Amino acid sequence: MKKVKILGSGCASCNQLVEAVKAVIAAEGINASVEKVEDIQQIMAYNVISTPALVVDERVLCKGRVPSREEIKELLTAKSQGCCCGTQGHKEKGSSCC
């Protein structure tokens, strides 16, 4: 089972991401649990400053925006999960993503 966390303060975008993730999980029959994390200390532990953020199996895959449902589907079903910016491992110098 995948463990999905939505990091955010409870703003409209954060709530939108929660609903979009739940909809994709239901539509695709993905075996996953969804947890909403609003505690700022827990969010900062993921090195996330810009919310909402999508965390799957303890990996931050997207932050600072609400990805499309198709992108959420790809992030939740990808075998080798990367970042919303398309990088693997974030080794690019100067990268501001994840």
C-alpha positions as CSV (number, residue, x, y, z in Angstrom):
1,M,0.0,0.0,0.0
2,K,1.3,3.4,-0.9
3,K,1.4,6.0,1.8
4,V,0.4,9.4,0.5
5,K,0.7,12.6,2.4
6,I,-0.5,16.1,1.5
7,L,1.5,18.8,3.2
8,G,-0.2,22.1,3.7
9,S,-1.8,24.6,6.1
10,G,-5.4,23.9,5.0
11,C,-5.5,26.5,2.3
12,A,-7.8,26.2,-0.7
13,S,-4.9,24.7,-2.9
14,C,-4.0,22.2,-0.2
15,N,-7.7,21.1,0.1
16,Q,-7.9,20.9,-3.7
17,L,-4.8,18.6,-3.9
18,V,-6.3,16.3,-1.2
19,E,-9.6,16.0,-3.2
20,A,-7.7,15.5,-6.5
21,V,-5.5,12.8,-5.0
22,K,-8.5,11.0,-3.4
23,A,-10.3,11.1,-6.8
24,V,-7.4,9.6,-8.7
25,I,-6.9,6.9,-6.1
26,A,-10.6,6.0,-6.3
27,A,-10.8,6.2,-10.1
28,E,-7.7,4.1,-10.7
29,G,-8.2,1.6,-7.9
30,I,-4.8,2.5,-6.3
31,N,-4.1,0.8,-3.0
32,A,-3.1,3.9,-1.0
33,S,-3.8,5.7,2.3
34,V,-4.0,9.5,2.3
35,E,-3.0,11.6,5.2
36,K,-3.3,15.4,5.4
37,V,-0.4,17.0,7.4
38,E,-1.0,20.6,8.6
39,D,1.6,20.8,11.4
40,I,4.3,23.3,10.3
41,Q,7.0,21.4,12.1
42,Q,6.2,18.1,10.3
43,I,6.0,20.0,7.0
44,M,9.4,21.6,7.6
45,A,10.8,18.1,8.3
46,Y,10.3,17.4,4.6
47,N,12.3,20.5,3.7
48,V,9.1,22.0,2.2
49,I,8.6,25.7,2.3
50,S,6.0,26.1,-0.5
51,T,2.8,24.2,-0.1
52,P,0.8,22.2,-1.1
53,A,3.2,19.3,-1.4
54,L,2.6,15.7,-2.4
55,V,4.6,13.0,-0.6
56,V,4.4,9.4,-1.7
57,D,6.1,6.8,0.4
58,E,8.1,9.5,2.2
59,R,9.4,11.1,-1.1
60,V,8.4,14.6,-1.9
61,L,7.3,14.4,-5.5
62,C,5.7,17.8,-6.0
63,K,5.5,21.0,-4.1
64,G,4.2,24.6,-4.5
65,R,1.4,23.8,-6.9
66,V,-1.6,21.5,-7.6
67,P,-0.6,19.1,-10.4
68,S,-3.2,17.9,-12.9
69,R,-5.1,14.7,-12.2
70,E,-3.2,13.0,-15.0
71,E,0.1,14.0,-13.4
72,I,-1.1,12.8,-10.0
73,K,-2.0,9.5,-11.7
74,E,1.5,9.3,-13.2
75,L,3.2,10.1,-9.8
76,L,1.1,7.6,-7.9
77,T,1.6,4.7,-10.5
78,A,5.2,5.3,-11.6
79,K,7.6,2.5,-10.8
80,S,10.6,4.8,-10.6
81,Q,9.1,7.9,-9.1
82,G,10.7,11.2,-10.0
83,C,9.8,14.8,-9.3
84,C,7.0,16.9,-10.8
85,C,9.8,18.8,-12.7
86,G,10.9,15.6,-14.4
87,T,14.2,15.1,-12.6
88,Q,15.4,11.9,-11.0
89,G,17.3,12.4,-7.8
90,H,17.5,16.2,-8.0
91,K,21.2,16.4,-8.8
92,E,21.0,19.4,-11.0
93,K,22.8,22.4,-9.6
94,G,20.6,25.4,-9.0
95,S,17.4,23.4,-9.3
96,S,14.7,25.1,-7.3
97,C,12.4,22.1,-7.4
98,C,12.0,19.6,-4.6
